[in-house]
Amino acid sequence: MTKTIRARTMDKASPMNLVLDVEVLFDEEAKVWVADCETLCIVTEANTYESVTQQVRDLVPEMIKENNIDLGSQKIYLNFQHLDESAIA
């Protein structure tokens, strides 16, 4: 049985949008989730995945202002990428 993946209704990579990549991983040693957005110089951590992604969302407007980024009419999209450092046998 095959599943059809719904097509995107909007191209988020268009010139009218700013897509920011955010890498998220779980730090086994510290037992926290860490998020890193190199474009905006954001690094933050939290106890849950949901909390760390929300922290990034909360920090983005402040960091856009701090980095003097002129968005014009662009919309911002966050592309959260969960990095798993598990070994696959």
ZADO-1210 file (C-alpha; in nm, 4 decimals, padded with zeros to 6 digits):
<atoms>
<atom x="00.0000" y="00.0000" z="00.0000" code="MET" pos="1"/>
<atom x="00.1411" y="00.3400" z="-00.0940" code="THR" pos="2"/>
<atom x="00.0620" y="00.6680" z="00.0737" code="LYS" pos="3"/>
<atom x="00.0286" y="00.9921" z="-00.1152" code="THR" pos="4"/>
<atom x="00.2119" y="01.2834" z="00.0367" code="ILE" pos="5"/>
<atom x="00.0047" y="01.5993" z="00.0190" code="ARG" pos="6"/>
<atom x="00.1638" y="01.8616" z="-00.2041" code="ALA" pos="7"/>
<atom x="00.2619" y="02.1918" z="-00.0468" code="ARG" pos="8"/>
<atom x="00.0189" y="02.4683" z="-00.1241" code="THR" pos="9"/>
<atom x="00.2862" y="02.7361" z="-00.0947" code="MET" pos="10"/>
<atom x="00.6512" y="02.7400" z="-00.1913" code="ASP" pos="11"/>
<atom x="00.8245" y="02.8376" z="00.1332" code="LYS" pos="12"/>
<atom x="01.1531" y="02.8892" z="-00.0525" code="ALA" pos="13"/>
<atom x="01.0152" y="03.1782" z="-00.2581" code="SER" pos="14"/>
<atom x="01.1808" y="03.5236" z="-00.2497" code="PRO" pos="15"/>
<atom x="00.8864" y="03.6446" z="-00.0410" code="MET" pos="16"/>
<atom x="00.9863" y="03.4127" z="00.2443" code="ASN" pos="17"/>
<atom x="01.2868" y="03.3762" z="00.4716" code="LEU" pos="18"/>
<atom x="01.3487" y="03.0138" z="00.5732" code="VAL" pos="19"/>
<atom x="01.5758" y="02.9718" z="00.8744" code="LEU" pos="20"/>
<atom x="01.7296" y="02.6313" z="00.9465" code="ASP" pos="21"/>
<atom x="01.7395" y="02.5303" z="01.3121" code="VAL" pos="22"/>
<atom x="01.9268" y="02.2164" z="01.4166" code="GLU" pos="23"/>
<atom x="01.7852" y="02.0422" z="01.7239" code="VAL" pos="24"/>
<atom x="01.9498" y="01.7564" z="01.9111" code="LEU" pos="25"/>
<atom x="01.9296" y="01.5883" z="02.2486" code="PHE" pos="26"/>
<atom x="02.2463" y="01.6245" z="02.4545" code="ASP" pos="27"/>
<atom x="02.2719" y="01.2892" z="02.6341" code="GLU" pos="28"/>
<atom x="02.5381" y="01.4116" z="02.8758" code="GLU" pos="29"/>
<atom x="02.3482" y="01.7230" z="02.9890" code="ALA" pos="30"/>
<atom x="02.0042" y="01.5604" z="02.9402" code="LYS" pos="31"/>
<atom x="01.8649" y="01.8640" z="02.7574" code="VAL" pos="32"/>
<atom x="01.7458" y="01.9531" z="02.4078" code="TRP" pos="33"/>
<atom x="01.9693" y="02.2032" z="02.2264" code="VAL" pos="34"/>
<atom x="01.8632" y="02.4214" z="01.9320" code="ALA" pos="35"/>
<atom x="02.1087" y="02.6087" z="01.7088" code="ASP" pos="36"/>
<atom x="02.0196" y="02.8632" z="01.4397" code="CYS" pos="37"/>
<atom x="02.3482" y="02.9778" z="01.2863" code="GLU" pos="38"/>
<atom x="02.1846" y="03.2463" z="01.0719" code="THR" pos="39"/>
<atom x="02.0614" y="03.4399" z="01.3754" code="LEU" pos="40"/>
<atom x="02.3311" y="03.3271" z="01.6235" code="CYS" pos="41"/>
<atom x="02.0749" y="03.1522" z="01.8439" code="ILE" pos="42"/>
<atom x="02.1747" y="02.8658" z="02.0729" code="VAL" pos="43"/>
<atom x="01.9323" y="02.7653" z="02.3460" code="THR" pos="44"/>
<atom x="01.8442" y="02.4607" z="02.5532" code="GLU" pos="45"/>
<atom x="01.5443" y="02.3207" z="02.7390" code="ALA" pos="46"/>
<atom x="01.4187" y="02.0031" z="02.9030" code="ASN" pos="47"/>
<atom x="01.1758" y="01.9159" z="02.6215" code="THR" pos="48"/>
<atom x="01.1735" y="01.9362" z="02.2423" code="TYR" pos="49"/>
<atom x="00.8570" y="02.1458" z="02.2521" code="GLU" pos="50"/>
<atom x="01.0133" y="02.3927" z="02.4963" code="SER" pos="51"/>
<atom x="01.3356" y="02.4379" z="02.3008" code="VAL" pos="52"/>
<atom x="01.1513" y="02.4975" z="01.9721" code="THR" pos="53"/>
<atom x="00.9238" y="02.7502" z="02.1456" code="GLN" pos="54"/>
<atom x="01.2290" y="02.9282" z="02.2867" code="GLN" pos="55"/>
<atom x="01.3645" y="02.9651" z="01.9332" code="VAL" pos="56"/>
<atom x="01.0297" y="03.1025" z="01.8131" code="ARG" pos="57"/>
<atom x="01.0343" y="03.3530" z="02.1000" code="ASP" pos="58"/>
<atom x="01.3953" y="03.4609" z="02.0297" code="LEU" pos="59"/>
<atom x="01.3646" y="03.5078" z="01.6516" code="VAL" pos="60"/>
<atom x="01.2013" y="03.8552" z="01.6525" code="PRO" pos="61"/>
<atom x="01.4592" y="03.9865" z="01.9014" code="GLU" pos="62"/>
<atom x="01.7521" y="03.8430" z="01.7060" code="MET" pos="63"/>
<atom x="01.6212" y="03.9789" z="01.3747" code="ILE" pos="64"/>
<atom x="01.6178" y="04.3229" z="01.5355" code="LYS" pos="65"/>
<atom x="01.9635" y="04.2751" z="01.6947" code="GLU" pos="66"/>
<atom x="02.1125" y="04.1624" z="01.3610" code="ASN" pos="67"/>
<atom x="01.9530" y="04.4569" z="01.1737" code="ASN" pos="68"/>
<atom x="01.7766" y="04.2273" z="00.9277" code="ILE" pos="69"/>
<atom x="01.5293" y="04.4101" z="00.7045" code="ASP" pos="70"/>
<atom x="01.2543" y="04.1612" z="00.6231" code="LEU" pos="71"/>
<atom x="01.0589" y="04.3927" z="00.3995" code="GLY" pos="72"/>
<atom x="00.7459" y="04.1939" z="00.3171" code="SER" pos="73"/>
<atom x="00.9105" y="03.8551" z="00.3727" code="GLN" pos="74"/>
<atom x="00.7506" y="03.5988" z="00.6026" code="LYS" pos="75"/>
<atom x="00.9713" y="03.3908" z="00.8315" code="ILE" pos="76"/>
<atom x="00.9575" y="03.0119" z="00.8395" code="TYR" pos="77"/>
<atom x="01.1575" y="02.7994" z="01.0813" code="LEU" pos="78"/>
<atom x="01.2859" y="02.4673" z="00.9478" code="ASN" pos="79"/>
<atom x="01.3526" y="02.2574" z="01.2589" code="PHE" pos="80"/>
<atom x="01.5840" y="01.9654" z="01.1826" code="GLN" pos="81"/>
<atom x="01.6053" y="01.6986" z="01.4530" code="HIS" pos="82"/>
<atom x="01.9544" y="01.5529" z="01.4463" code="LEU" pos="83"/>
<atom x="01.9822" y="01.2014" z="01.5891" code="ASP" pos="84"/>
<atom x="02.3304" y="01.0899" z="01.6822" code="GLU" pos="85"/>
<atom x="02.2281" y="00.7282" z="01.7403" code="SER" pos="86"/>
<atom x="02.4363" y="00.4517" z="01.5920" code="ALA" pos="87"/>
<atom x="02.2461" y="00.2248" z="01.3544" code="ILE" pos="88"/>
<atom x="02.3570" y="-00.1376" z="01.3647" code="ALA" pos="89"/>
</atoms>
